[in-house]
Amino acid sequence: SSDLGGDSLVMCWAAATTMLVGQVAMKGMQIYQRNKAMAQQAQSQATDNIFEMNNSLMNYEQERQDAYDEAVNSIMKTQQNALQLNSQVEAAVAEDFVGGGRTADQITRSSYADTARNIASIQDNYKRKSNEIDLNKYAVTKSTARTNSALAKSAKPNRWADMLELGSTAFSAYQTAQDIKLKRDTGGKY
């Protein structure tokens, strides 16, 4: 009868050990799968962020090209209008100031200066727009890099937390095995 009790005790401990190892292994797989899913989600989000950034950069370059085209068209129209206006000014000055003189020269120079100022204004507006686009591109690039860096950090497994979780599972399984042993030893009274 004593051999039967010893065999029973060995079987009980074998079952408890198997249960302990099984629970810890299952928890380990859960942790592994959770960490793997977090890493895949972070990688997917980072890829999406880069795709969005690239689209934004292309849109900014298209905006720059549109601004350049608009500036060139405005300059051409300004020059064309200036040619007509300046020739009319020169014709009027020639009629009124047959001999020329300082007043005639000032009127003519003023007409040409207006054209130069208008063209300079168009060029300055384009430069400002281009600088704004450069700053926006820089901001989008930095923002995406910061976001992806934070994603990478958040997707990194917390080894200490994972080990504590495994330890807690092992301790819980050990406690369950101890409870089973106590119930067997006392005949289910506790």
Disulfide bonds with the S-S distance in Angstrom:
none
